């Protein structure tokens, strides 16, 4: 039996990227791979285009969006950079780091991008397809994960098609994403101090090593994407720290804990991060009404994996 791609899925080649740039210029939405997960992109300077993201995702309008740009120069046109921001950009851009910085008064961004906040979340992605699209479009692109709001993030074009379907104008198929977890989000406070708002592939320790000071930990409400208590949810109850599966559970294993699928049989945290959402998608489609997940150590990128699992289990 053969399967065909939906008509709005194109290969992420030169022709596909050119068509995607045309769709974006016209105010449409395009699902595109990054090194973390697939993003749902629209031009960030248009209120109507940004509204199309919210409609497609069913996303709460108080949840800000990450703006993707091709380089540091483009980022500095939108936000106020200090020495700390430049040091982090030099160390980790392009890559899976999002910085929340003061929004420039003259930044050409739709108000909905920052959800009414005086800051903007910025990232320079490393994925060649997203970089090519940013350069072809010539626009800053707002791009949250390409799935219905609160659901499991997509790491393949098939995940996007299953979640959004025709709600997005175009899906660029660039294969499976490499890292599988959304970017680390860090806020640099204007009065000094910094904080990780969302754990991700870059650890707090790696950021502290560049900034030369420890992170502060304080709660200020929603400042960035991915902070909602319930998020990344597969649509079924999720039990964490499971060593075995109960009769009605689909078990996601890790290390010595075998399951219907495994995040990593060798207990490799990087492999577990890359496979997390794919395993949650499999569990969501399985006949069992509940999901169980083996315990994962709270260290390194395991902090980010456990953050996503706790939000999925709420």
C-alpha positions in Angstrom: 0.0 0.0 0.0 1.4 3.4 -1.0 0.7 6.7 0.7 0.7 10.1 -0.8 1.7 13.4 0.8 -1.1 16.0 1.3 -1.1 18.6 -1.5 0.2 21.3 0.8 3.5 19.4 1.6 6.5 20.3 -0.6 10.1 19.1 -0.5 12.4 21.7 1.2 14.4 22.2 -2.0 15.0 25.4 -3.9 11.6 25.4 -5.5 9.8 24.6 -2.3 11.6 27.4 -0.4 10.8 29.9 -3.2 7.1 29.0 -3.0 7.2 29.2 0.8 8.8 32.7 0.6 5.9 33.7 -1.8 3.3 32.4 0.6 4.9 34.2 3.5 5.1 37.5 1.6 1.4 37.2 0.9 0.6 36.8 4.6 0.2 33.0 4.7 1.7 30.4 7.0 4.4 27.9 6.3 5.5 25.0 8.5 9.2 24.7 8.4 11.9 22.5 10.1 14.4 23.9 12.5 17.1 22.1 14.4 14.7 21.8 17.3 11.1 21.1 16.1 9.0 22.2 13.1 7.8 25.8 13.4 4.7 27.5 12.0 6.1 30.6 10.4 4.4 33.8 9.3 5.8 37.3 8.7 6.2 38.9 12.1 5.6 42.5 10.8 1.9 41.8 9.9 -0.9 41.6 12.4 -3.0 39.7 10.0 -0.3 37.1 9.3 0.4 36.6 13.0 -3.4 36.2 13.6 -3.3 33.3 11.1 -0.8 31.5 13.4 -3.1 32.0 16.3 -6.1 30.7 14.3 -4.2 27.7 13.0 -2.8 26.7 16.4 -5.9 27.7 18.5 -3.3 29.4 20.6 -4.1 31.7 23.7 -3.4 35.3 22.7 -1.5 36.0 25.9 1.2 33.5 24.9 4.0 35.4 23.0 5.8 34.1 19.9 9.5 33.6 19.1 10.7 35.7 16.2 13.3 34.1 14.0 15.9 36.1 12.2 19.0 35.1 10.0 21.7 36.8 12.0 22.7 39.0 14.9 22.4 42.2 12.9 18.8 41.5 12.1 18.1 40.7 15.8 19.6 44.0 16.9 17.2 45.9 14.7 14.4 44.5 16.8 15.7 44.4 20.3 18.1 46.2 22.6 21.3 44.2 23.1 23.7 44.7 26.0 27.1 43.0 26.5 25.5 39.9 28.0 23.2 39.4 25.0 26.1 39.9 22.5 28.2 37.3 24.5 25.4 34.8 24.3 24.8 35.4 20.7 28.5 34.9 19.9 28.6 31.7 21.9 25.3 30.1 20.8 23.9 31.6 17.6 23.0 30.2 15.2 21.5 27.5 17.5 18.8 26.5 19.9 18.9 29.6 22.2 16.1 32.1 22.4 16.8 35.4 24.2 14.0 37.6 25.7 15.2 41.1 25.3 13.8 44.7 25.5 11.8 45.5 22.4 12.9 48.5 20.4 10.3 51.2 20.1 10.7 51.3 16.4 10.8 47.5 15.8 8.6 46.7 12.8 6.8 43.8 14.6 3.1 43.2 15.0 1.9 43.8 18.6 0.6 40.3 18.9 4.1 38.8 18.6 5.0 40.1 22.1 1.5 39.6 23.5 1.6 43.1 24.9 4.9 42.7 26.7 7.8 45.2 26.5 10.1 42.4 25.4 10.6 40.2 22.4 11.8 36.6 22.1 14.5 36.2 19.4 16.3 33.3 17.9 18.8 32.8 15.1 18.2 29.2 14.0 20.9 26.9 12.6 18.8 24.6 10.4 19.7 25.2 6.7 16.1 25.1 5.5 15.0 27.7 8.0 18.0 29.8 7.3 17.3 29.6 3.5 13.7 30.6 4.0 14.6 33.6 6.2 17.0 34.8 3.5 14.5 34.1 0.7 11.7 35.8 2.5 13.7 38.8 3.7 11.5 39.1 6.7 11.6 38.3 10.5 9.4 35.3 11.0 7.3 34.5 14.0 7.3 30.7 14.3 6.0 28.8 17.3 5.8 25.0 17.1 3.7 23.7 14.1 1.0 21.9 16.1 -2.3 22.7 17.7 -1.7 24.7 20.9 -0.9 22.6 24.0 -0.3 19.4 21.9 2.8 17.4 21.3 5.4 19.4 19.2 6.2 18.0 15.7 9.5 16.6 14.7 8.5 15.6 11.2 6.4 16.9 8.4 4.0 14.0 9.0 3.4 15.2 12.5 2.6 18.7 11.2 0.2 17.3 8.6 -1.6 15.2 11.2 -2.0 18.1 13.7 -2.6 21.1 11.4 -3.5 19.7 8.0 -4.9 22.4 5.8 -4.9 24.9 8.7 -1.5 25.9 7.3 -1.0 27.0 3.7 2.2 25.1 3.2 4.4 22.4 4.9 8.1 22.2 3.9 9.3 18.6 4.4 12.9 18.7 5.5 13.0 15.3 7.2 13.1 14.7 11.0 14.5 17.4 13.2 17.8 16.7 14.9 17.5 17.8 18.5 13.8 17.3 19.1 13.3 19.7 21.9 12.3 23.4 21.7 15.0 26.0 22.2 16.2 27.1 25.6 14.7 30.4 26.5 16.6 32.9 28.6 15.5 36.3 29.8 18.1 39.0 30.4 16.6 41.4 33.0 17.1 45.1 32.2 18.1 45.8 35.8 20.6 42.9 35.9 20.3 39.2 36.4 19.0 36.5 34.1 16.8 33.4 34.2 16.0 30.3 32.1 12.3 30.5 31.3 12.1 27.3 29.4 14.8 24.5 29.6 16.0 23.2 26.3 19.1 21.8 24.5 21.4 24.4 26.0 21.8 23.9 29.8 21.6 26.6 32.5 25.2 25.7 33.3 26.4 26.4 29.7 24.7 29.8 29.8 26.1 30.6 33.3 29.6 29.8 32.0 29.3 32.5 29.4 27.7 35.1 31.6 29.9 34.5 34.6 27.1 34.5 37.1 24.4 32.2 38.4 20.8 32.4 37.2 18.1 34.0 39.4 14.9 32.1 39.9 11.7 34.2 40.2 8.1 33.9 38.9 6.8 36.8 36.8 3.9 35.2 34.9 4.0 34.4 31.2 7.1 36.0 29.7 7.9 33.5 26.9 6.4 30.6 24.9 6.2 27.2 26.6 5.5 28.4 30.1 1.8 27.3 30.4 1.4 24.7 33.1 -0.4 22.3 30.7 1.5 22.0 27.4 2.9 19.3 25.0 -0.1 17.2 26.0 -0.8 13.9 24.0 -4.5 13.9 24.8 -4.3 11.0 27.3 -3.4 10.8 31.0 0.3 10.5 31.5 2.0 8.8 34.5 5.6 9.6 35.1 8.4 7.6 36.9 6.9 4.2 35.8 9.0 1.1 36.1 6.4 -1.1 34.5 3.2 -0.6 32.6 -0.3 -1.2 34.0 -2.8 -3.2 31.9 -4.3 -0.1 30.2 -1.0 1.8 29.7 1.4 2.4 26.8 4.8 2.5 28.4 7.6 4.7 27.0 10.8 3.1 28.2 14.2 4.6 28.9 17.5 2.8 29.7 16.9 -0.5 31.6 13.1 0.1 31.7 11.8 -1.5 28.5 8.6 -0.3 27.0 6.4 -0.5 23.9 9.0 2.1 22.6 12.1 3.5 24.2 13.4 7.0 24.4 16.9 5.5 24.5 17.8 1.9 25.3 21.3 3.0 26.2 20.0 5.8 28.5 21.5 8.5 26.2 19.8 11.7 27.1 20.5 13.4 23.8 18.9 10.5 22.0 16.0 10.7 24.4 15.5 14.3 23.7 15.5 13.8 19.9 12.9 10.9 20.3 10.7 12.4 23.0 7.9 13.9 20.8 8.0 11.1 18.3 7.4 8.6 21.1 4.6 10.8 22.6 3.0 10.8 19.1 3.2 7.0 18.9 1.7 6.8 22.4 -1.1 9.2 21.5 -2.1 7.0 18.5 -1.8 3.7 20.5 -5.0 1.9 21.6 -4.2 2.1 25.3 -6.1 4.9 27.0 -3.2 5.9 29.3 0.5 6.6 28.9 3.3 5.7 31.3 6.9 7.0 31.0 10.0 5.6 32.6 12.0 7.8 35.0 14.7 10.0 33.5 17.5 11.5 35.5 17.3 15.2 36.3 20.6 16.3 34.9 21.9 17.9 31.8 19.3 17.9 29.0 17.3 15.6 31.3 16.0 18.7 33.0 14.4 19.9 29.7 13.0 16.4 29.0 11.4 16.2 32.4 10.0 19.8 32.1 8.2 18.7 28.9 6.9 15.5 30.5 5.6 17.2 33.6 3.7 19.7 31.5 2.4 16.9 29.3 1.1 15.1 32.5 -0.8 18.1 33.9 
